[in-house]
Amino acid sequence: MSEIKVMASAAFKEAYLELVPEFERATGHKVVTLWVPSVQMMSRLKGGETVDLVIMSAASLDELIGAGIVVAGDRYDIARSGIGIAVRAGAPKPDISSGEAIKRAVLAAKAIAYSTGPSGVYLAGLFQRMGIAETIRDKVKISQGFPAGSFVASGEAELAFQQISELLPVPGIELVGPLPADVQQITVFSAGLHVGAKAPDAARALVKFLTAPAAVPVTRKKGMEPA
C-alpha cells in the first residue's frame, strides 16, 4: 500500500474530505493532503516542492504542465464550480438577477470580500470591466488561505464572492445564489500527476475514485458539478 501526497486548493475540499476516507478504506492507501491557496501552490511547486498529485484550477494546472512540473498526459478534470454570493445569516438578500443588479449591490455595500483564488482574479477583472474597480477599491477585503465568507460572518463585509463550494460550509452566512449567467464564470478543477510522483499508480487510482459515478452525488451536494 502507498502513501499519496496531494497538494490541493480549497474549492474541492468539502467533497474531497467526504470521499477520501472511503478511498482509503477501500484501497488501503493513505492520503496526505496539503491545503494550499492557489497563488502559493504555484510558487511552491515552481520552487521545486514535490507531491504525487496536484488539484487546482485547470488553467493553473495547464501552466504547470507547460513548465514541465505536471505530466502532460496525466491531467484529469474533476469538477466544475460557479461563483456564488453570500450574506451574513439573517441579513437582507440583494437582487442578483443580472450583472447590473450585481453592480448596484456591490456599490451599495459598505464592504465586499473575495479571495486570491480563481474566483477573485475573475471578480477583480469583472469590476474593472464594470468601471467600478477604483470606486470600490477601499472597501474590498481579500482572503488568502481562508474563506472569503469569513469576512461576512464576522460582520467585516456585507457581501462575499467565491466558489459556491467554498461558501456553503462557512458558518454564519447564507448563500444568496450563483452569479447570474451574464457575468458568471465556471471554473474547472483538475488533478494532475507531478513529474516527481513517488506513488503514480496510487495517485491515478485516487483520481479514478474521485471522478467515478459513485462520487457524483457527493460532488453535487458540496456545490459543484462533475466535470
N, C-alpha and C positions, 0 to 999 in steps of 0.2 A: 504494500500500500504506500501511496505517495503523499507528501505534503505539497499543497498547491499554494503558491504565494500570489495573491491578487492585489493589484492597485486599482481602486475604483473611485469614480466621482459619485456624489450623493444621490443623484436623480433616481438611480435604480435601487437604492439602498433598502427601502421597505420590502419590496418584492424579494430581493436577494436574501435578506435576513430570514424570511419565511421559507424560502426554497432550499438554501444551502444545508441546513441541518438534515433535511430529508436526503439530500445527495450524500452527505457524509454517512448517514445510517445505511443507505443502500449500497454504497461502494467501499466503505472503509477508509476512503481517502480523508485527509484532514485539510481543511481550507483555512488559510491565514490571510486576513484581509486588512489592507491599509486604506483607510478612507481619507482621500486627499483632494483638496479643491483643484479644479481643472488647471488653473494657472500654475500651481505648484507641481502638479503631475508632470506638466511639460518640462519644467526646469529640472526636476529631479531625474526624470528619465533621460533627458538630453545630457544631463550631467553624469550619466553612467550608472545610475541605480538599476538593478536587475530584479525582475519579478518573472513569474511564469505567464500571467495573464493580465492584460490591461483592459479596463472597461471605462469608456468615456464617450463623448460625442463622436459621431462618425467622422466629422470634419477634422477634429483634432487627431483622431487615430490615423486618418489618411496622411496627416502631416508627419506623424511618427513613422509611417511606412516609407514615406519619401526620404526621411532621414536615416533609414536603414535600422531603425530600432524595433519595429514590429514587422513580423514576417508578412510579406505581401499576399501570399496565398492562404493565410490563416487569419482572416478578418471576417467576423460574423455579426450581422445585425441582430440585436436582441429585442429592443423595444422602441416605440415611438412615443414622444411626450409633447404635449402642448403646454403653453404658458397660461397660468391662471392668475386670478386677482383675489386677494383675501383682505378682510377687515377684522377688527377686534370682535370677539364674540359679543353679540347683542347690539353692535353698532349698526346704524343705518347703512343699507347697501346701495351704492351708487348705480346709476344707469351705466351699463357696459355693453349696450346693444350695437354700438358702432365705433369706428375709430374716432369720430368726432366726439362721441359720448365719453370715450376714454380720455381724450384730450381735456374735456371740461372737468372730469373728475380729478385728473392729475393737477390741473391748475387750481382747483378749489381746495385740494388737500393741504394741510399745514406741513406735512412731510410724507414722503413716499420711500419705499425700500425695494431694492433689488440686489442681486448677487454679482460676484465676479465671473460666474459661470456663463454658459452659452446664452441663457435667457437674458442675463444682464447686459451682455455685449449687444444682443439684438435690441433690447429696450433703449439703450443709450443711442443707438442709431435711429430707432423709431422716433424718439423725442426730438432728435436733431432734424429729421425729415418733417416733423410736425411744426418745427420752428419754435419749440418751447424749451429747448435744452438750456439756453442761457437763463431764461426766466426762472426755471425750477432748480438751477444748479445748487443753490444753497440749502435746499430742503430735501436733497436726495441722500439717503443713507445706504451705504453699500456693505453687504455682508460677505465675508470670506471664511469658509470653514464652518459656518453655522447657517441655519435657515433665515432667509430674509423675513419670514413671518415672525421671528422673534422680536423684531423691532415693533411690530404691530401688537403683539401680545403684551409687551411692556408699556405700550402707550407712546413710544417714541416716534411712531409713524402711523398714519391713518390707513395707508394702502400698501400692500406688499405684492410684488410681482415675482413669480418664479415658476419653475416647472410644477404642474399640479401635484405630481408625486412627492414633491418636497414641501408643499404647503399642507397637504392633508394630515400628516402626523403631528403638526405643531399644536400643542395645547393652547387654548385661549383665543384661537382665531377661527373664523368661518370663511370657507371658500365662497366667493360671490359667484364665480363661474370662470370659464375659459375666456381668453381674449376673443373678441368677435372675429369672424372669418376674414374680414378685410384687413386686419392687422395681425392675425395670428401667425406664429412661427412654430412649425413642427420640427423638433429635433430628434434625429435617430441616434440612439445609443448603441454602441457596438463593442464587441470584445475582440481583442487581437492577441496573438501569441508573441511574446517577446523573443527576439532572436537569441537571447541567452537563457531561455527557459530550461530549467533543470528537470521539470516533470511535464513535458509537452503532451504526452498521451492523456495523462490525467486531467490536464487543463482543457484539452479538447472534449473530454467526457463531461466536464463541468458545463461547458458551453452547450453541449448537446442537451443536457438536463435542463438548463435554464430556458432553452428555446423549444422544448418538447411540448406537444399539445396539452399534457397534464399541467404544465406551468402557466398556461394562458389565463385561467380564472384568477390566479394569484396576481399576475401582472396587471390584469384589468381592475381588480379590487383595489390595487395600490395606485390607481390613477394613470396608468399607461396602457398603451395598446401593443400587441405583439407586432414586431417588425415584419 
